[in-house]
Amino acid sequence: MIPVTTSNHRNPLQIMWTRMGAHGWLWNLRVALIVATHAAAACVLASVEYGPFANTVALLTWALLNFLFLIVLRRPGVSAVLSLALVAILITLSQFKYGITQLTLTFLDFLIIDRDTVSFLHSIFPQLKTQSWIFAAIAAPVMWVIWRTDPFRVRRAVSMAGAVACVAAITGLSVIYPEQPWEPFQGVNHISNLARSGVVSVSHLTSTGWIEADPPKLIGSAQATPLAECEPGKKRPNIIMVLDESSFDISAAPGIKVPANYRDYFKSADGKQRAFVAESAGGPTWYTEFNVLTGLSARSFGKLKFYVTRIAAGKISRGLPQALQRCGYRTFSMYPTYGDFLSARNFQTSAGIEKFVDMADMGVNEDMQPDRFYFDQALQLISREKSADQPLFVLVYLTANHFPWTTSYRPDLTPAGWTAPGNSAEVDEYIRRQAMTAADYKSFVARLKADHPNDPFLLVRFGDHQPAISQKLLEPKLPQASLANRIMTHDLRYYKTYYAIDALNYKPDMSLALDTLDAAYLPLAVQEAAGVPLDSTFSEQKKIMLRCKGLFYACKEGAEARRFNRLLIDAGFVKHL
């Protein structure tokens, strides 16, 4: 029981006795309201927490919040109300985030919150600012009344001891029962997962920092410096890189029926089908976005990789766009949602994208546009920006094949002659959307050839990750625990998609187009195919690629990636990570 005093310097027991006699009903009411607030909090937590362990951690978190407020305010009534309001807000934010990203709120959200976060929220909820002011206008007088009517005081020393005890208990339980990587994806235990993620984040940051890298002493004075300039006078192709949402060869799953010539779409111009190793299974896309722009591994960020684009924004000055700019390329990105999402605009512009074009810039207020829309936008941009002396690099995102596949997306765009192969409705919908993408891509190439008959183009397509449905298709009889192990150990069966290299009026160099290629090596393959000379960082990475047979972080359990990260840090290409 927390000892309390009153604002009066008389003996607390005397005051309590007096109040129970003269104003006992008021005193009892105040006590009852505080008890009711704590009971309400317990009910709220019980509604979103499942299991004795989660409930215990959630209650400890609730107690910690109370003690923290008590350290500052000393008023148990006010602290209980504020803690309840904060818990309700955190649960609402967590549920909101889960609805968008399929990931509950984590401690890291608060470590890297920035203006992009606020900007993104305002862009999708323009009424948020007004609602915030209304909430503040109501909450302020209510809290003033509670403040004035709370007669109890708690000693700060007691509150500090309680806070320390709660932190110790939460930390101990989190160490004994560490948060598993998949738990935030379950959409439950919002408060307990948030508390445990705090222990994980602090532990990771204190042990390895933001990014995994060998200690400086293991590398010594090794330096990597870029080439001063690119060889002049050589005409290089325009480069169109297409991020193909959730696309892979689904015929890899047993028993799946596919249309005739289905696999042709995944082949390069030389007729070969090649495997692309993503670092996400079923999402998220921005891991691959980070990989193909920087040539680095999102896995190097460990448990913090979900926020890799926000963490890396402004801190990495090496990658594909910078390498192309050195050879005179102008660089563009056509982003299918708001640019403030996970700091995409800040990340890409700092990675060398000259002009970042987001959903608003394309004149739409909804994402998930048909693929032909993005191809049309790309054609307009190419015609508008193309010049004789500066080739273009354009990153195009496709979205038609984004989940869910339980509903029919734009049936009016179904290619002529399409017939469902006869799988489950969900799988057939997935394949139908792939057929739409294939038809739209074919049309895009034809129009590109017609509009620019004499200009060379290099076209690079890749699946950013497998669809979520692949996890129940590849090994349908696999127990859930074994499937989770497959995912967590990065079994390549669940991470392989495809990449393909095509060309117009140009013959690409395919020497680095390995049969299996890690996402982090795609910048190497693109530069080689386009005839762009490699700077010293990419030359070193090329050695790793050949030595590791197309794998990067998976090679030697991350040892090659950590050594390479240290080289880049020492050379000044990676800063403040």
Secondary structure by P-SEA (a helix, b strand, c coil): cbbbbccccccaaaaaaaaaaccaaaaaaaaaaaaaaaaaaaaaaaaccccaaaaaaaaaaaaaaaaaaaaccccaaaaaaaaaaaaaaaaaaaaaaaaaccccccccccccccaaaaaaaaaaccaaaaaaaaaaaaaaaaaaaaaaaccbbbbaaaaaaaaaaaaaaaaaaaaaccccccccccccaaaaaaaaaaaaaaaaaacccccccccccccccbbbbccccccccccccbbbbbbccccccccccccccccccccccccccccbbbbbbbccccccaaaaaaaaaccccccccccccccccccccccccccaaaaaaaabbbbbbbccccccccaaaaaaaaacccccccccccccccccccaaaaaaaaaaaaaacccccbbbbbbbbbccccccccccccccccccccccccccaaaaaaaaaaaaaaaaaaaaaaaaaaacccbbbbbbbbcccccccccccccccccaaaaaaaaaaccccccccbbbbbbcccccccccccccccccaaaaaaaaaacccccaaaaaaaaaaaaacccccccccaaaaaaaaaaaaaacccccc
